[in-house]
Amino acid sequence: MQVAPMTAFNKRVAYNLSKAYANQLDKGENYPLLNPAIALTITDFILF
């Protein structure tokens, strides 16, 4: 949960989601094995 707005918070959310997505595969595995990933971000401020 994020209580205070931060500079580049959107970029941090996207980075963490991309890490979760990419960590599904080990080296040499095929991309079709990837499952969709969803980021759920709870904030105490208006993000958009």
GUROKE-216575 format. One record per residue: residue in one letter; x, y, z of N, C-alpha, C, O in turn. Coordinates in steps of 0.05 Angstrom, whole numbers. Atoms other than C-alpha are relative to their C-alpha. Example, Ala and Ser with C-alpha at 12.3 -4.5 7.8 and 13.67 -1.06 7.14 Angstrom:
<site><residu>a</residu><n_px>18</n_px><n_py>-24</n_py><n_pz>0</n_pz><ca_px>246</ca_px><ca_py>-90</ca_py><ca_pz>156</ca_pz><c_px>18</c_px><c_py>24</c_py><c_pz>0</c_pz><o_px>39</o_px><o_py>24</o_py><o_pz>13</o_pz></site>
<site><residu>s</residu><n_px>-16</n_px><n_py>-24</n_py><n_pz>-1</n_pz><ca_px>273</ca_px><ca_py>-21</ca_py><ca_pz>143</ca_pz><c_px>-15</c_px><c_py>22</c_py><c_pz>14</c_pz><o_px>-5</o_px><o_py>44</o_py><o_pz>18</o_pz></site>
REM end
This chain:
<site><residu>m</residu><n_px>17</n_px><n_py>-23</n_py><n_pz>0</n_pz><ca_px>0</ca_px><ca_py>0</ca_py><ca_pz>0</ca_pz><c_px>18</c_px><c_py>25</c_py><c_pz>0</c_pz><o_px>38</o_px><o_py>26</o_py><o_pz>15</o_pz></site>
<site><residu>q</residu><n_px>-15</n_px><n_py>-25</n_py><n_pz>2</n_pz><ca_px>26</ca_px><ca_py>69</ca_py><ca_pz>-18</ca_pz><c_px>-17</c_px><c_py>22</c_py><c_pz>12</c_pz><o_px>-39</o_px><o_py>27</o_py><o_pz>2</o_pz></site>
<site><residu>v</residu><n_px>15</n_px><n_py>-20</n_py><n_pz>-14</n_pz><ca_px>4</ca_px><ca_py>125</ca_py><ca_pz>28</ca_pz><c_px>5</c_px><c_py>28</c_py><c_pz>-12</c_pz><o_px>-13</o_px><o_py>44</o_py><o_pz>-15</o_pz></site>
<site><residu>a</residu><n_px>-8</n_px><n_py>-26</n_py><n_pz>9</n_pz><ca_px>42</ca_px><ca_py>185</ca_py><ca_pz>1</ca_pz><c_px>7</c_px><c_py>-1</c_py><c_pz>-30</c_pz><o_px>21</o_px><o_py>-20</o_py><o_pz>-38</o_pz></site>
<site><residu>p</residu><n_px>-9</n_px><n_py>0</n_py><n_pz>28</n_pz><ca_px>50</ca_px><ca_py>204</ca_py><ca_pz>-73</ca_pz><c_px>30</c_px><c_py>4</c_py><c_pz>-2</c_pz><o_px>42</o_px><o_py>18</o_py><o_pz>14</o_pz></site>
<site><residu>m</residu><n_px>-29</n_px><n_py>-2</n_py><n_pz>5</n_pz><ca_px>121</ca_px><ca_py>197</ca_py><ca_pz>-99</ca_pz><c_px>5</c_px><c_py>6</c_py><c_pz>-29</c_pz><o_px>-11</o_px><o_py>0</o_py><o_pz>-46</o_pz></site>
<site><residu>t</residu><n_px>-9</n_px><n_py>-5</n_py><n_pz>28</n_pz><ca_px>157</ca_px><ca_py>222</ca_py><ca_pz>-160</ca_pz><c_px>7</c_px><c_py>-27</c_py><c_pz>-13</c_pz><o_px>20</o_px><o_py>-44</o_py><o_pz>0</o_pz></site>
<site><residu>a</residu><n_px>-6</n_px><n_py>24</n_py><n_pz>16</n_pz><ca_px>161</ca_px><ca_py>167</ca_py><ca_pz>-213</ca_pz><c_px>-13</c_px><c_py>-25</c_py><c_pz>12</c_pz><o_px>-3</o_px><o_py>-47</o_py><o_pz>8</o_pz></site>
<site><residu>f</residu><n_px>14</n_px><n_py>23</n_py><n_pz>-11</n_pz><ca_px>113</ca_px><ca_py>121</ca_py><ca_pz>-174</ca_pz><c_px>-10</c_px><c_py>-18</c_py><c_pz>-22</c_pz><o_px>-8</o_px><o_py>-43</o_py><o_pz>-19</o_pz></site>
<site><residu>n</residu><n_px>10</n_px><n_py>16</n_py><n_pz>23</n_pz><ca_px>82</ca_px><ca_py>98</ca_py><ca_pz>-240</ca_pz><c_px>22</c_px><c_py>-17</c_py><c_pz>-12</c_pz><o_px>18</o_px><o_py>-40</o_py><o_pz>-19</o_pz></site>
<site><residu>k</residu><n_px>-23</n_px><n_py>15</n_py><n_pz>11</n_pz><ca_px>151</ca_px><ca_py>77</ca_py><ca_pz>-265</ca_pz><c_px>8</c_px><c_py>-23</c_py><c_pz>18</c_pz><o_px>15</o_px><o_py>-44</o_py><o_pz>9</o_pz></site>
<site><residu>r</residu><n_px>-7</n_px><n_py>22</n_py><n_pz>-19</n_pz><ca_px>164</ca_px><ca_py>37</ca_py><ca_pz>-202</ca_pz><c_px>-20</c_px><c_py>-23</c_py><c_pz>-1</c_pz><o_px>-12</o_px><o_py>-46</o_py><o_pz>0</o_pz></site>
<site><residu>v</residu><n_px>20</n_px><n_py>21</n_py><n_pz>3</n_pz><ca_px>98</ca_px><ca_py>0</ca_py><ca_pz>-209</ca_pz><c_px>5</c_px><c_py>-16</c_py><c_pz>-26</c_pz><o_px>4</o_px><o_py>-41</o_py><o_pz>-25</o_pz></site>
<site><residu>a</residu><n_px>-5</n_px><n_py>14</n_py><n_pz>25</n_pz><ca_px>114</ca_px><ca_py>-16</ca_py><ca_pz>-282</ca_pz><c_px>25</c_px><c_py>-18</c_py><c_pz>2</c_pz><o_px>25</o_px><o_py>-40</o_py><o_pz>-9</o_pz></site>
<site><residu>y</residu><n_px>-24</n_px><n_py>15</n_py><n_pz>-3</n_pz><ca_px>184</ca_px><ca_py>-39</ca_py><ca_pz>-264</ca_pz><c_px>-5</c_px><c_py>-26</c_py><c_pz>17</c_pz><o_px>5</o_px><o_py>-47</o_py><o_pz>9</o_pz></site>
<site><residu>n</residu><n_px>5</n_px><n_py>23</n_py><n_pz>-17</n_pz><ca_px>160</ca_px><ca_py>-85</ca_py><ca_pz>-208</ca_pz><c_px>-18</c_px><c_py>-21</c_py><c_pz>-15</c_pz><o_px>-14</o_px><o_py>-45</o_py><o_pz>-12</o_pz></site>
<site><residu>l</residu><n_px>17</n_px><n_py>18</n_py><n_pz>16</n_pz><ca_px>106</ca_px><ca_py>-114</ca_py><ca_pz>-255</ca_pz><c_px>17</c_px><c_py>-15</c_py><c_pz>-21</c_pz><o_px>14</o_px><o_py>-39</o_py><o_pz>-25</o_pz></site>
<site><residu>s</residu><n_px>-17</n_px><n_py>13</n_py><n_pz>20</n_pz><ca_px>158</ca_px><ca_py>-127</ca_py><ca_pz>-309</ca_pz><c_px>18</c_px><c_py>-21</c_py><c_pz>12</c_pz><o_px>24</o_px><o_py>-41</o_py><o_pz>0</o_pz></site>
<site><residu>k</residu><n_px>-17</n_px><n_py>20</n_py><n_pz>-14</n_pz><ca_px>203</ca_px><ca_py>-163</ca_py><ca_pz>-259</ca_pz><c_px>-16</c_px><c_py>-25</c_py><c_pz>6</c_pz><o_px>-6</o_px><o_py>-47</o_py><o_pz>2</o_pz></site>
<site><residu>a</residu><n_px>17</n_px><n_py>23</n_py><n_pz>-6</n_pz><ca_px>145</ca_px><ca_py>-208</ca_py><ca_pz>-237</ca_pz><c_px>-6</c_px><c_py>-16</c_py><c_pz>-25</c_pz><o_px>-6</o_px><o_py>-40</o_py><o_pz>-25</o_pz></site>
<site><residu>y</residu><n_px>6</n_px><n_py>12</n_py><n_pz>26</n_pz><ca_px>129</ca_px><ca_py>-222</ca_py><ca_pz>-310</ca_pz><c_px>24</c_px><c_py>-16</c_py><c_pz>-10</c_pz><o_px>22</o_px><o_py>-39</o_py><o_pz>-18</o_pz></site>
<site><residu>a</residu><n_px>-24</n_px><n_py>12</n_py><n_pz>11</n_pz><ca_px>200</ca_px><ca_py>-238</ca_py><ca_pz>-331</ca_pz><c_px>11</c_px><c_py>-23</c_py><c_pz>18</c_pz><o_px>23</o_px><o_py>-42</o_py><o_pz>8</o_pz></site>
<site><residu>n</residu><n_px>-10</n_px><n_py>20</n_py><n_pz>-18</n_pz><ca_px>216</ca_px><ca_py>-280</ca_py><ca_pz>-269</ca_pz><c_px>-16</c_px><c_py>-27</c_py><c_pz>-2</c_pz><o_px>-9</o_px><o_py>-46</o_py><o_pz>12</o_pz></site>
<site><residu>q</residu><n_px>14</n_px><n_py>24</n_py><n_pz>4</n_pz><ca_px>166</ca_px><ca_py>-332</ca_py><ca_pz>-292</ca_pz><c_px>17</c_px><c_py>-21</c_py><c_pz>-16</c_pz><o_px>12</o_px><o_py>-45</o_py><o_pz>-14</o_pz></site>
<site><residu>l</residu><n_px>-16</n_px><n_py>18</n_py><n_pz>17</n_pz><ca_px>218</ca_px><ca_py>-361</ca_py><ca_pz>-340</ca_pz><c_px>28</c_px><c_py>-3</c_py><c_pz>11</c_pz><o_px>40</o_px><o_py>15</o_py><o_pz>23</o_pz></site>
<site><residu>d</residu><n_px>-28</n_px><n_py>5</n_py><n_pz>-5</n_pz><ca_px>285</ca_px><ca_py>-392</ca_py><ca_pz>-328</ca_pz><c_px>15</c_px><c_py>4</c_py><c_pz>-26</c_pz><o_px>3</o_px><o_py>5</o_py><o_pz>-47</o_pz></site>
<site><residu>k</residu><n_px>-17</n_px><n_py>-4</n_py><n_pz>24</n_pz><ca_px>343</ca_px><ca_py>-382</ca_py><ca_pz>-376</ca_pz><c_px>-5</c_px><c_py>-23</c_py><c_pz>-20</c_pz><o_px>-3</o_px><o_py>-46</o_py><o_pz>-13</o_pz></site>
<site><residu>g</residu><n_px>3</n_px><n_py>20</n_py><n_pz>22</n_pz><ca_px>330</ca_px><ca_py>-417</ca_py><ca_pz>-443</ca_pz><c_px>-29</c_px><c_py>-9</c_py><c_pz>-4</c_pz><o_px>-34</o_px><o_py>-24</o_py><o_pz>-23</o_pz></site>
<site><residu>e</residu><n_px>27</n_px><n_py>9</n_py><n_pz>4</n_pz><ca_px>255</ca_px><ca_py>-427</ca_py><ca_pz>-433</ca_pz><c_px>-14</c_px><c_py>17</c_py><c_pz>-22</c_pz><o_px>-5</o_px><o_py>40</o_py><o_pz>-27</o_pz></site>
<site><residu>n</residu><n_px>14</n_px><n_py>-14</n_py><n_pz>22</n_pz><ca_px>206</ca_px><ca_py>-406</ca_py><ca_pz>-488</ca_pz><c_px>-20</c_px><c_py>20</c_py><c_pz>11</c_pz><o_px>-33</o_px><o_py>16</o_py><o_pz>31</o_pz></site>
<site><residu>y</residu><n_px>19</n_px><n_py>-22</n_py><n_pz>-7</n_pz><ca_px>165</ca_px><ca_py>-342</ca_py><ca_pz>-485</ca_pz><c_px>-29</c_px><c_py>-9</c_py><c_pz>2</c_pz><o_px>-44</o_px><o_py>2</o_py><o_pz>19</o_pz></site>
<site><residu>p</residu><n_px>29</n_px><n_py>8</n_py><n_pz>-2</n_pz><ca_px>98</ca_px><ca_py>-378</ca_py><ca_pz>-497</ca_pz><c_px>-7</c_px><c_py>-11</c_py><c_pz>27</c_pz><o_px>-31</o_px><o_py>-14</o_py><o_pz>34</o_pz></site>
<site><residu>l</residu><n_px>6</n_px><n_py>10</n_py><n_pz>-27</n_pz><ca_px>105</ca_px><ca_py>-406</ca_py><ca_pz>-426</ca_pz><c_px>-8</c_px><c_py>22</c_py><c_pz>19</c_pz><o_px>-18</o_px><o_py>17</o_py><o_pz>41</o_pz></site>
<site><residu>l</residu><n_px>7</n_px><n_py>-23</n_py><n_pz>-17</n_pz><ca_px>93</ca_px><ca_py>-336</ca_py><ca_pz>-398</ca_pz><c_px>-30</c_px><c_py>2</c_py><c_pz>4</c_pz><o_px>-45</o_px><o_py>-2</o_py><o_pz>-15</o_pz></site>
<site><residu>n</residu><n_px>28</n_px><n_py>-5</n_py><n_pz>-7</n_pz><ca_px>27</ca_px><ca_py>-324</ca_py><ca_pz>-363</ca_pz><c_px>-5</c_px><c_py>30</c_py><c_pz>3</c_pz><o_px>14</o_px><o_py>44</o_py><o_pz>9</o_pz></site>
<site><residu>p</residu><n_px>5</n_px><n_py>-28</n_py><n_pz>-4</n_pz><ca_px>-7</ca_px><ca_py>-256</ca_py><ca_pz>-361</ca_pz><c_px>6</c_px><c_py>9</c_py><c_pz>29</c_pz><o_px>4</o_px><o_py>-7</o_py><o_pz>48</o_pz></site>
<site><residu>a</residu><n_px>-6</n_px><n_py>-11</n_py><n_pz>-27</n_pz><ca_px>13</ca_px><ca_py>-212</ca_py><ca_pz>-302</ca_pz><c_px>-18</c_px><c_py>25</c_py><c_pz>4</c_pz><o_px>-21</o_px><o_py>41</o_py><o_pz>-15</o_pz></site>
<site><residu>i</residu><n_px>16</n_px><n_py>-23</n_py><n_pz>-7</n_pz><ca_px>-31</ca_px><ca_py>-160</ca_py><ca_pz>-267</ca_pz><c_px>12</c_px><c_py>13</c_py><c_pz>25</c_pz><o_px>19</o_px><o_py>0</o_py><o_pz>44</o_pz></site>
<site><residu>a</residu><n_px>-10</n_px><n_py>-16</n_py><n_pz>-23</n_pz><ca_px>-8</ca_px><ca_py>-105</ca_py><ca_pz>-220</ca_pz><c_px>-24</c_px><c_py>12</c_py><c_pz>14</c_pz><o_px>-40</o_px><o_py>26</o_py><o_pz>1</o_pz></site>
<site><residu>l</residu><n_px>21</n_px><n_py>-12</n_py><n_pz>-16</n_pz><ca_px>-56</ca_px><ca_py>-86</ca_py><ca_pz>-165</ca_pz><c_px>14</c_px><c_py>19</c_py><c_pz>20</c_pz><o_px>29</o_px><o_py>11</o_py><o_pz>37</o_pz></site>
<site><residu>t</residu><n_px>-13</n_px><n_py>-20</n_py><n_pz>-17</n_pz><ca_px>-35</ca_px><ca_py>-21</ca_py><ca_pz>-132</ca_pz><c_px>-21</c_px><c_py>15</c_py><c_pz>16</c_pz><o_px>-40</o_px><o_py>26</o_py><o_pz>6</o_pz></site>
<site><residu>i</residu><n_px>19</n_px><n_py>-13</n_py><n_pz>-18</n_pz><ca_px>-71</ca_px><ca_py>6</ca_py><ca_pz>-71</ca_pz><c_px>14</c_px><c_py>26</c_py><c_pz>10</c_pz><o_px>35</o_px><o_py>25</o_py><o_pz>21</o_pz></site>
<site><residu>t</residu><n_px>-11</n_px><n_py>-26</n_py><n_pz>-8</n_pz><ca_px>-59</ca_px><ca_py>80</ca_py><ca_pz>-58</ca_pz><c_px>-20</c_px><c_py>15</c_py><c_pz>18</c_pz><o_px>-44</o_px><o_py>10</o_py><o_pz>17</o_pz></site>
<site><residu>d</residu><n_px>17</n_px><n_py>-18</n_py><n_pz>-17</n_pz><ca_px>-85</ca_px><ca_py>132</ca_py><ca_pz>-9</ca_pz><c_px>0</c_px><c_py>28</c_py><c_pz>-14</c_pz><o_px>-3</o_px><o_py>48</o_py><o_pz>0</o_pz></site>
<site><residu>f</residu><n_px>1</n_px><n_py>-25</n_py><n_pz>15</n_pz><ca_px>-83</ca_px><ca_py>185</ca_py><ca_pz>-64</ca_pz><c_px>-9</c_px><c_py>-7</c_py><c_pz>-28</c_pz><o_px>-9</o_px><o_py>-31</o_py><o_pz>-36</o_pz></site>
<site><residu>i</residu><n_px>9</n_px><n_py>5</n_py><n_pz>28</n_pz><ca_px>-109</ca_px><ca_py>193</ca_py><ca_pz>-135</ca_pz><c_px>24</c_px><c_py>-3</c_py><c_pz>-18</c_pz><o_px>41</o_px><o_py>15</o_py><o_pz>-20</o_pz></site>
<site><residu>l</residu><n_px>-24</n_px><n_py>6</n_py><n_pz>17</n_pz><ca_px>-59</ca_px><ca_py>161</ca_py><ca_pz>-182</ca_pz><c_px>-3</c_px><c_py>12</c_py><c_pz>-28</c_pz><o_px>16</o_px><o_py>23</o_py><o_pz>-38</o_pz></site>
<site><residu>f</residu><n_px>4</n_px><n_py>-10</n_py><n_pz>27</n_pz><ca_px>-90</ca_px><ca_py>181</ca_py><ca_pz>-249</ca_pz><c_px>-20</c_px><c_py>23</c_py><c_pz>1</c_pz><o_px>-26</o_px><o_py>34</o_py><o_pz>-20</o_pz></site>
REM end
